Amino acid sequence: MYMFCCWDNERLIPLYIGRAKNMYAQIRVHLATTPLMKRIAHGAKGERVLILGEYRPKSGQSSATALAIVERVLMELAFAEGYALLNTTGTKTPTHAVRCSGVRRAKQVSGGTMYIKMSG
């Protein structure tokens, strides 16, 4: 697992979340992809950070399946927090904004706005 992020001294802002069997080779491809790198360079203000994660499967686990699940969960969490991730073509992922108004307790759970990835 890897994430291109931006650190703005208060929070880590995910810009791109990915997975690869050969992380070194995949990141080299990303660094050579001009449209994606331009979008990352012009993303949120702050220091650009690359976060690497290692998955260690337990006996009998499918690492490909587990990595796909972890990637999906991290992306859904980013969408729910309102972050627009960049896809492989360097464009923002389209999301729906769901706003919560009225009930104070509901806002405490969901915040004022939740973002959900559009199907398609």
N, C-alpha and C positions, 0 to 999 in steps of 0.2 A: 504494500500500500504506500502511496505517496500523495502529498498535497502541496500544491503551489499556494502560498498564502501571503498575506500582507500583515505586518505587525505595526499597529499604530500607537504603541506605548500604553494602550489600555486593553486591547483585545486582539485576538488573532482572527483575521478575516479570511475564510477559505475562498480561493479563486478557482481552483481546479482540483478535483479528487480523482485519482486513478489507481489502477492495479496492474501488475505485470508479473509474469514468471521471471523475466530478466529485467529487473528494475533499471539497472545501469543502461542497458540498450534502449529501453523505452524512454527514459529521461533524455538521453542523447537525441533521440528522434524529436522529442518535444522542444528541446533547446534549439534545434535546427528548423523548427516550424515557425516561420516568420509571423503569420497572422496570429497564432496563439500567443507568441511571445510579446507581440505588440499590444494585444489585449491585456495581458498580465502587466506589462509596463505601464499602461494607461489605466489600470484598475484603481482600487482604493489607494489613498495616499499612505505612505509609510514604508518601512523596510520590507523588501521582498525576502521570503523565507521558503525553503524547500524542506518539508518534513517527511522523513522516511520512517516506515513502520515495517516490522517483520512479523509474519504469521508463522507460528510453529504448530503444525497440526498434531493432534493426538493420533495414536495408532488407529487406523481404520477410517480416519476422516479424509474427505476429498478436499484438498487445498483449493482447487479451482472453484468448487461450490461455495466453500466458506469465504473465500476472498470476494466473490460476487455478492454475497450477502452483506459482508462488512462494508463494501463499497456503497451498496444501495442504502444501507442504514446511515452511513456518514453523509451521503448526498441528501437523503430525506431530512436529516437533522439540520443540515445547512439551509435547505429550503424553508423548513419550519421556523428557523431563526431569521428569515428574511434575506439571506444572502443569495445573490444571483451567481451561479457557477458558470464557467465557460465550458462549452463542449469541445469536441475535437476539431471543429471548424473555426473555433475562436469566437463564437457568438454566445450571447447570454441564453441561459436556459429559460424558456417561457414559463411563467408561474401565474396562478390565480392568487389574488389577495383576498383573504376572508377577514373582515373586520368584526370585532366584538364590541358591542355597545350596550349600555344599560346596566346589566348585572355586574356588580363590582367583584363578586367572587369568581365569576367566569373569567373576567379579565386577569385575575390573579393567577389562574391556571394557564390560560392561553396567551396572555399578553393582549395588547390592543389589536394587533394584526398577526395573522398566520399566513404563510405562503405555501402553496401546494403546487407541485410540478404539474404542468398541463399534460394530458395524455396525448399520445400520438407519435 
